[in-house]
Amino acid sequence: MRISRHAYYFIFMSLFSVVVSFWLHAFPSDTAGLVAILCFSAVIVSALIISWAAEAAEFSISQGLAVAIVALLQVVPEFMVEAVIAWHKDIDLMMANFTGSNRLLMGVGWPLIFITADVYSRIKDGKKIDYISLRTENIVEILALFISSLYFIVVLLKRDLQVYDGIFLGVVFLSYMYILHVLPEEDEEKKEDLLAMPRALVSVTNERKRGILLFVLFLIGGATMWAVADPFLNSMKEVAGAFGIGTFVFVQWVAPFLSEFPEKVTAFYWARTIRLAPMALLNMVSSKVNQWTLLVSMIPIVYSLSMGRVSTIPLDVHHLEEILLSMMMTFYGCATLAKLRFTRGNAITLFILWLAQFLYPVHFNFLPDLPIVGNNSRLIVSVIFGVLTIYEVARHRREIRPYEGIRETVRLAKMKLEAAK
């Protein structure tokens, strides 16, 4: 029987993941550079395996179950890193990783989807695109982001993160997933829209063999992420120190970039087809919902398990500023999506403000001290996001019709329930 080249790729990647995981634990090395290279490579490879298998799984199980499983699997790499940090009770790095991953996703991911679709539209059709449209029922994703962001006001006011905060955000996530489950199946994505590797998995006609294959790939990818998460974190600290970069900054941006990279490859692939640009943007929005609810809900739970009792995570001024900036950025993101159009101006604004706080993570040294905020870059950018959120809502108030979106969502859910009878 002839084995396709895609099968060889999967075999090679799986063996690489297993060997690296075994090597890191059986033969621990004192060479930080070697460990970092092995860890970074294993994270990328295992995240790719999980991402491709997750995409293929959508064609093997029911739509509702697929949405739930895929959403969970796509955040496995980020979860593993965050769980290790929470287990070690490093509050600074906990805040760095989850706030960095959220802002990277919105400030870079969302704009790049628009840019990718726009560039390919100009190449293929000679036309620019001014916006990416969403559907009325996408109010579900927007409300999930908005409600969870509102709750972070409570976290900021009480200056801590507790298990009941995690429970609330977990309930928001489960509610969001349930609503997606009761909506009609999507029919936009076809097998030909998949990348070559997940398409090769879907092409396995025997359902039993395909199911076993997907399970094995999920197992290898998940086990690798679990095995390398601890040395991955330690190697990042070593590399950060070697380059004179603060560990907080390194963990805030490098870890999320590596763990989110494979999933974003798929989204950008969809965006370049132009027709699937809305689905690519929604992929990013869904990832943001997952991180802003389920990922954060896990932190106080793992922290408490590590402490051996139900514990409170105290937040200092630095942590509160990071959360405030992430929250205000999310409010602006909700405002841009509420009109069901993500425009060129929205994309440019998000990226420029993300870049500003990335280049100046603590202070805008070129500014004098301003009233209340001084020249604190996090506070200044937070205020700008707040002003822009109000402006966005006021400018497009006639286009923002949440009740219409809710009614359409209920109508579609009823339609699916009636069809199932």
LUMTIFI-551937 format. One record per residue (C-alpha): x negated, y negated, z; residue number from 0. Coordinates in pm, whole numbers, always signed. Example, Ala and Ser with C-alpha at 12.3 -4.5 7.8 and 13.67 -1.06 7.14 Angstrom:
<<-1230, +450, +780>, 0>;
<<-1367, +106, +714>, 1>;
% end
This chain:
<<+0, +0, +0>, 0>;
<<-138, -338, -103>, 1>;
<<-179, -585, +182>, 2>;
<<-117, -950, +96>, 3>;
<<-376, -1215, +169>, 4>;
<<-133, -1372, +419>, 5>;
<<-141, -1050, +621>, 6>;
<<-520, -1071, +633>, 7>;
<<-493, -1429, +756>, 8>;
<<-258, -1325, +1036>, 9>;
<<-481, -1032, +1131>, 10>;
<<-791, -1251, +1137>, 11>;
<<-623, -1525, +1340>, 12>;
<<-478, -1276, +1588>, 13>;
<<-814, -1101, +1634>, 14>;
<<-985, -1437, +1678>, 15>;
<<-737, -1536, +1949>, 16>;
<<-773, -1207, +2135>, 17>;
<<-1154, -1202, +2113>, 18>;
<<-1192, -1563, +2229>, 19>;
<<-955, -1506, +2522>, 20>;
<<-1149, -1194, +2627>, 21>;
<<-1486, -1361, +2578>, 22>;
<<-1399, -1667, +2789>, 23>;
<<-1294, -1453, +3083>, 24>;
<<-1540, -1162, +3054>, 25>;
<<-1850, -1371, +2972>, 26>;
<<-1800, -1720, +3122>, 27>;
<<-2052, -1964, +2981>, 28>;
<<-2218, -2265, +3143>, 29>;
<<-2248, -2435, +2805>, 30>;
<<-1960, -2685, +2804>, 31>;
<<-1994, -2753, +2431>, 32>;
<<-1958, -2386, +2334>, 33>;
<<-1662, -2335, +2567>, 34>;
<<-1496, -2650, +2432>, 35>;
<<-1535, -2537, +2070>, 36>;
<<-1398, -2190, +2149>, 37>;
<<-1108, -2332, +2352>, 38>;
<<-1015, -2598, +2099>, 39>;
<<-1026, -2340, +1818>, 40>;
<<-817, -2089, +2014>, 41>;
<<-558, -2354, +2102>, 42>;
<<-519, -2458, +1738>, 43>;
<<-504, -2098, +1609>, 44>;
<<-259, -1972, +1872>, 45>;
<<-40, -2280, +1834>, 46>;
<<-29, -2219, +1457>, 47>;
<<+69, -1857, +1515>, 48>;
<<+350, -1960, +1750>, 49>;
<<+471, -2235, +1515>, 50>;
<<+479, -2011, +1206>, 51>;
<<+647, -1725, +1389>, 52>;
<<+904, -1966, +1535>, 53>;
<<+992, -2096, +1189>, 54>;
<<+1031, -1744, +1055>, 55>;
<<+1247, -1648, +1354>, 56>;
<<+1515, -1894, +1241>, 57>;
<<+1593, -1654, +955>, 58>;
<<+1609, -1343, +1174>, 59>;
<<+1850, -1434, +1453>, 60>;
<<+2166, -1637, +1498>, 61>;
<<+2140, -2012, +1449>, 62>;
<<+2227, -2108, +1807>, 63>;
<<+1981, -1862, +1958>, 64>;
<<+1716, -1960, +1704>, 65>;
<<+1745, -2328, +1796>, 66>;
<<+1701, -2249, +2165>, 67>;
<<+1408, -2011, +2118>, 68>;
<<+1229, -2222, +1860>, 69>;
<<+1261, -2534, +2075>, 70>;
<<+1103, -2351, +2367>, 71>;
<<+828, -2187, +2164>, 72>;
<<+722, -2511, +1997>, 73>;
<<+635, -2664, +2334>, 74>;
<<+451, -2358, +2466>, 75>;
<<+101, -2502, +2401>, 76>;
<<+187, -2830, +2572>, 77>;
<<+357, -2642, +2857>, 78>;
<<+52, -2426, +2919>, 79>;
<<-181, -2723, +2953>, 80>;
<<+63, -2916, +3174>, 81>;
<<+133, -2609, +3389>, 82>;
<<-238, -2554, +3457>, 83>;
<<-281, -2918, +3555>, 84>;
<<+23, -2906, +3784>, 85>;
<<-102, -2581, +3940>, 86>;
<<-433, -2751, +4021>, 87>;
<<-233, -3038, +4175>, 88>;
<<-419, -3303, +3974>, 89>;
<<-157, -3577, +3974>, 90>;
<<-362, -3819, +3761>, 91>;
<<-399, -3567, +3479>, 92>;
<<-34, -3456, +3513>, 93>;
<<+78, -3809, +3436>, 94>;
<<-188, -3852, +3167>, 95>;
<<-86, -3543, +2972>, 96>;
<<+290, -3582, +2971>, 97>;
<<+297, -3959, +2912>, 98>;
<<+28, -3933, +2644>, 99>;
<<+206, -3652, +2460>, 100>;
<<+532, -3848, +2458>, 101>;
<<+379, -4171, +2332>, 102>;
<<+164, -3992, +2073>, 103>;
<<+470, -3817, +1937>, 104>;
<<+669, -4139, +1899>, 105>;
<<+395, -4388, +1821>, 106>;
<<+214, -4176, +1562>, 107>;
<<+445, -3887, +1470>, 108>;
<<+761, -4079, +1386>, 109>;
<<+585, -4346, +1176>, 110>;
<<+379, -4084, +989>, 111>;
<<+697, -3902, +888>, 112>;
<<+826, -4223, +731>, 113>;
<<+492, -4301, +566>, 114>;
<<+461, -3947, +427>, 115>;
<<+811, -3957, +276>, 116>;
<<+754, -4307, +136>, 117>;
<<+418, -4224, -25>, 118>;
<<+547, -3906, -190>, 119>;
<<+859, -4088, -312>, 120>;
<<+638, -4349, -480>, 121>;
<<+423, -4073, -635>, 122>;
<<+712, -3858, -759>, 123>;
<<+979, -4114, -848>, 124>;
<<+796, -4446, -849>, 125>;
<<+1037, -4572, -583>, 126>;
<<+980, -4675, -226>, 127>;
<<+1216, -4574, +53>, 128>;
<<+1336, -4833, +302>, 129>;
<<+1468, -4595, +565>, 130>;
<<+1534, -4234, +661>, 131>;
<<+1901, -4166, +727>, 132>;
<<+2039, -3951, +1007>, 133>;
<<+2380, -3789, +1030>, 134>;
<<+2661, -3903, +1261>, 135>;
<<+2634, -3593, +1482>, 136>;
<<+2267, -3670, +1550>, 137>;
<<+2405, -3881, +1833>, 138>;
<<+2338, -3565, +2038>, 139>;
<<+1959, -3608, +2019>, 140>;
<<+1983, -3984, +2075>, 141>;
<<+2201, -3948, +2385>, 142>;
<<+1976, -3677, +2528>, 143>;
<<+1680, -3915, +2498>, 144>;
<<+1875, -4210, +2635>, 145>;
<<+2022, -4029, +2938>, 146>;
<<+1688, -3875, +3036>, 147>;
<<+1516, -4214, +2996>, 148>;
<<+1776, -4378, +3220>, 149>;
<<+1697, -4122, +3488>, 150>;
<<+1332, -4224, +3489>, 151>;
<<+1446, -4556, +3637>, 152>;
<<+1533, -4353, +3948>, 153>;
<<+1184, -4197, +3944>, 154>;
<<+1025, -4543, +3920>, 155>;
<<+1235, -4685, +4204>, 156>;
<<+1158, -4405, +4449>, 157>;
<<+794, -4377, +4337>, 158>;
<<+775, -3999, +4334>, 159>;
<<+868, -3689, +4136>, 160>;
<<+1058, -3417, +4315>, 161>;
<<+1209, -3078, +4237>, 162>;
<<+1561, -3222, +4214>, 163>;
<<+1434, -3462, +3946>, 164>;
<<+1316, -3158, +3754>, 165>;
<<+1654, -2989, +3802>, 166>;
<<+1840, -3293, +3663>, 167>;
<<+1615, -3317, +3356>, 168>;
<<+1646, -2941, +3310>, 169>;
<<+2026, -2973, +3313>, 170>;
<<+2004, -3248, +3049>, 171>;
<<+1794, -3016, +2832>, 172>;
<<+2029, -2719, +2875>, 173>;
<<+2331, -2938, +2799>, 174>;
<<+2159, -3068, +2487>, 175>;
<<+2076, -2715, +2374>, 176>;
<<+2430, -2594, +2442>, 177>;
<<+2582, -2870, +2228>, 178>;
<<+2342, -2783, +1945>, 179>;
<<+2446, -2420, +1987>, 180>;
<<+2817, -2494, +1937>, 181>;
<<+2761, -2712, +1629>, 182>;
<<+2788, -2550, +1282>, 183>;
<<+2481, -2389, +1131>, 184>;
<<+2237, -2599, +935>, 185>;
<<+2197, -2510, +570>, 186>;
<<+1937, -2769, +466>, 187>;
<<+1629, -2557, +521>, 188>;
<<+1581, -2279, +270>, 189>;
<<+1314, -2014, +259>, 190>;
<<+1138, -2199, -22>, 191>;
<<+1103, -2501, +210>, 192>;
<<+878, -2304, +443>, 193>;
<<+500, -2315, +441>, 194>;
<<+329, -2014, +283>, 195>;
<<+251, -1834, +611>, 196>;
<<+599, -1835, +768>, 197>;
<<+745, -1765, +424>, 198>;
<<+531, -1451, +412>, 199>;
<<+681, -1341, +744>, 200>;
<<+1035, -1403, +622>, 201>;
<<+962, -1198, +309>, 202>;
<<+930, -881, +521>, 203>;
<<+1260, -723, +418>, 204>;
<<+1283, -460, +689>, 205>;
<<+1451, -643, +977>, 206>;
<<+1317, -406, +1243>, 207>;
<<+958, -442, +1121>, 208>;
<<+997, -818, +1093>, 209>;
<<+1133, -837, +1446>, 210>;
<<+842, -633, +1586>, 211>;
<<+593, -841, +1389>, 212>;
<<+737, -1169, +1520>, 213>;
<<+739, -1035, +1876>, 214>;
<<+372, -934, +1850>, 215>;
<<+276, -1274, +1708>, 216>;
<<+466, -1455, +1984>, 217>;
<<+297, -1233, +2241>, 218>;
<<-52, -1294, +2102>, 219>;
<<+0, -1670, +2067>, 220>;
<<+157, -1709, +2412>, 221>;
<<-98, -1485, +2586>, 222>;
<<-384, -1674, +2423>, 223>;
<<-246, -2011, +2533>, 224>;
<<-211, -1877, +2887>, 225>;
<<-561, -1729, +2886>, 226>;
<<-744, -2035, +2752>, 227>;
<<-540, -2308, +2925>, 228>;
<<-764, -2324, +3233>, 229>;
<<-1103, -2318, +3052>, 230>;
<<-952, -2553, +2792>, 231>;
<<-877, -2811, +3061>, 232>;
<<-1216, -2770, +3229>, 233>;
<<-1402, -2796, +2899>, 234>;
<<-1214, -3118, +2816>, 235>;
<<-1332, -3268, +3143>, 236>;
<<-1691, -3167, +3062>, 237>;
<<-1675, -3306, +2709>, 238>;
<<-1519, -3630, +2832>, 239>;
<<-1801, -3673, +3082>, 240>;
<<-2067, -3598, +2821>, 241>;
<<-1932, -3872, +2592>, 242>;
<<-1878, -4117, +2874>, 243>;
<<-1501, -4109, +2824>, 244>;
<<-1269, -4113, +3123>, 245>;
<<-1106, -3775, +3187>, 246>;
<<-765, -3942, +3216>, 247>;
<<-790, -4093, +2867>, 248>;
<<-930, -3772, +2717>, 249>;
<<-653, -3554, +2860>, 250>;
<<-392, -3815, +2773>, 251>;
<<-468, -3816, +2401>, 252>;
<<-688, -3520, +2298>, 253>;
<<-494, -3238, +2466>, 254>;
<<-154, -3348, +2325>, 255>;
<<-304, -3401, +1980>, 256>;
<<-444, -3047, +1969>, 257>;
<<-136, -2878, +2112>, 258>;
<<+111, -3073, +1895>, 259>;
<<-90, -3063, +1572>, 260>;
<<+36, -2733, +1421>, 261>;
<<+403, -2818, +1476>, 262>;
<<+355, -3157, +1312>, 263>;
<<+199, -2998, +1004>, 264>;
<<+537, -2842, +933>, 265>;
<<+721, -3171, +983>, 266>;
<<+487, -3354, +746>, 267>;
<<+528, -3075, +491>, 268>;
<<+904, -3127, +503>, 269>;
<<+865, -3506, +482>, 270>;
<<+668, -3483, +157>, 271>;
<<+966, -3318, -12>, 272>;
<<+1161, -3641, +55>, 273>;
<<+1492, -3450, +58>, 274>;
<<+1395, -3294, +390>, 275>;
<<+1257, -3616, +542>, 276>;
<<+1561, -3648, +776>, 277>;
<<+1501, -3293, +899>, 278>;
<<+1131, -3372, +951>, 279>;
<<+1218, -3679, +1158>, 280>;
<<+1471, -3478, +1360>, 281>;
<<+1200, -3219, +1424>, 282>;
<<+994, -3495, +1586>, 283>;
<<+1293, -3630, +1778>, 284>;
<<+1377, -3282, +1909>, 285>;
<<+1018, -3236, +2020>, 286>;
<<+1042, -3565, +2208>, 287>;
<<+1362, -3446, +2380>, 288>;
<<+1191, -3119, +2480>, 289>;
<<+890, -3297, +2627>, 290>;
<<+1086, -3575, +2796>, 291>;
<<+1322, -3329, +2969>, 292>;
<<+1205, -2969, +2997>, 293>;
<<+831, -3038, +3014>, 294>;
<<+871, -3298, +3288>, 295>;
<<+1121, -3081, +3476>, 296>;
<<+857, -2807, +3500>, 297>;
<<+593, -3029, +3666>, 298>;
<<+735, -3060, +4022>, 299>;
<<+839, -2694, +4019>, 300>;
<<+490, -2564, +3933>, 301>;
<<+336, -2817, +4173>, 302>;
<<+558, -2689, +4454>, 303>;
<<+477, -2326, +4374>, 304>;
<<+107, -2412, +4392>, 305>;
<<+158, -2584, +4729>, 306>;
<<+355, -2287, +4861>, 307>;
<<+652, -2506, +4956>, 308>;
<<+893, -2757, +4804>, 309>;
<<+672, -3063, +4763>, 310>;
<<+694, -3422, +4647>, 311>;
<<+453, -3562, +4389>, 312>;
<<+362, -3915, +4501>, 313>;
<<+313, -4171, +4225>, 314>;
<<+76, -4466, +4255>, 315>;
<<+91, -4795, +4065>, 316>;
<<-110, -4654, +3774>, 317>;
<<+125, -4357, +3735>, 318>;
<<+431, -4581, +3755>, 319>;
<<+295, -4807, +3481>, 320>;
<<+234, -4507, +3255>, 321>;
<<+587, -4380, +3308>, 322>;
<<+735, -4730, +3263>, 323>;
<<+557, -4772, +2928>, 324>;
<<+671, -4428, +2808>, 325>;
<<+1027, -4500, +2921>, 326>;
<<+1047, -4840, +2750>, 327>;
<<+901, -4693, +2432>, 328>;
<<+1173, -4426, +2442>, 329>;
<<+1445, -4687, +2490>, 330>;
<<+1318, -4863, +2179>, 331>;
<<+1311, -4530, +1994>, 332>;
<<+1674, -4468, +2092>, 333>;
<<+1769, -4816, +1970>, 334>;
<<+1602, -4759, +1632>, 335>;
<<+1789, -4431, +1584>, 336>;
<<+2126, -4548, +1718>, 337>;
<<+2211, -4713, +1385>, 338>;
<<+2136, -4374, +1220>, 339>;
<<+1860, -4528, +1007>, 340>;
<<+1489, -4524, +1087>, 341>;
<<+1346, -4813, +888>, 342>;
<<+1005, -4917, +763>, 343>;
<<+1002, -5200, +1017>, 344>;
<<+1079, -4956, +1300>, 345>;
<<+793, -4729, +1192>, 346>;
<<+543, -5016, +1169>, 347>;
<<+648, -5160, +1505>, 348>;
<<+616, -4829, +1686>, 349>;
<<+272, -4762, +1543>, 350>;
<<+133, -5112, +1607>, 351>;
<<+247, -5115, +1970>, 352>;
<<+117, -4761, +2023>, 353>;
<<-217, -4863, +1873>, 354>;
<<-234, -5172, +2094>, 355>;
<<-198, -4972, +2417>, 356>;
<<-430, -4703, +2282>, 357>;
<<-711, -4949, +2205>, 358>;
<<-650, -5146, +2526>, 359>;
<<-527, -4886, +2777>, 360>;
<<-563, -5107, +3086>, 361>;
<<-603, -5478, +3003>, 362>;
<<-577, -5712, +2705>, 363>;
<<-910, -5877, +2778>, 364>;
<<-854, -6142, +2513>, 365>;
<<-543, -6274, +2693>, 366>;
<<-530, -6505, +2996>, 367>;
<<-332, -6396, +3301>, 368>;
<<+38, -6425, +3223>, 369>;
<<+312, -6471, +3483>, 370>;
<<+409, -6146, +3661>, 371>;
<<+234, -5908, +3415>, 372>;
<<-113, -6069, +3414>, 373>;
<<-305, -5921, +3120>, 374>;
<<-206, -5564, +3207>, 375>;
<<-161, -5399, +2867>, 376>;
<<+87, -5137, +2989>, 377>;
<<+316, -5398, +3142>, 378>;
<<+290, -5636, +2848>, 379>;
<<+367, -5367, +2590>, 380>;
<<+654, -5242, +2812>, 381>;
<<+804, -5591, +2814>, 382>;
<<+765, -5618, +2436>, 383>;
<<+943, -5283, +2391>, 384>;
<<+1222, -5407, +2618>, 385>;
<<+1268, -5727, +2419>, 386>;
<<+1261, -5538, +2089>, 387>;
<<+1517, -5288, +2220>, 388>;
<<+1760, -5570, +2302>, 389>;
<<+1692, -5731, +1964>, 390>;
<<+1744, -5403, +1776>, 391>;
<<+2077, -5335, +1948>, 392>;
<<+2198, -5693, +1903>, 393>;
<<+2099, -5708, +1537>, 394>;
<<+2261, -5376, +1443>, 395>;
<<+2547, -5377, +1695>, 396>;
<<+2807, -5328, +1420>, 397>;
<<+2626, -5020, +1291>, 398>;
<<+2587, -4862, +1634>, 399>;
<<+2901, -4657, +1691>, 400>;
<<+2830, -4391, +1956>, 401>;
<<+3197, -4303, +2007>, 402>;
<<+3227, -4220, +1639>, 403>;
<<+2925, -3992, +1671>, 404>;
<<+3070, -3820, +1976>, 405>;
<<+3405, -3769, +1801>, 406>;
<<+3231, -3619, +1497>, 407>;
<<+3027, -3388, +1720>, 408>;
<<+3342, -3267, +1897>, 409>;
<<+3518, -3218, +1561>, 410>;
<<+3233, -3007, +1424>, 411>;
<<+3216, -2800, +1743>, 412>;
<<+3590, -2730, +1727>, 413>;
<<+3559, -2639, +1361>, 414>;
<<+3291, -2382, +1437>, 415>;
<<+3489, -2236, +1728>, 416>;
<<+3800, -2204, +1513>, 417>;
<<+3600, -2037, +1235>, 418>;
<<+3463, -1786, +1483>, 419>;
<<+3811, -1674, +1592>, 420>;
% end
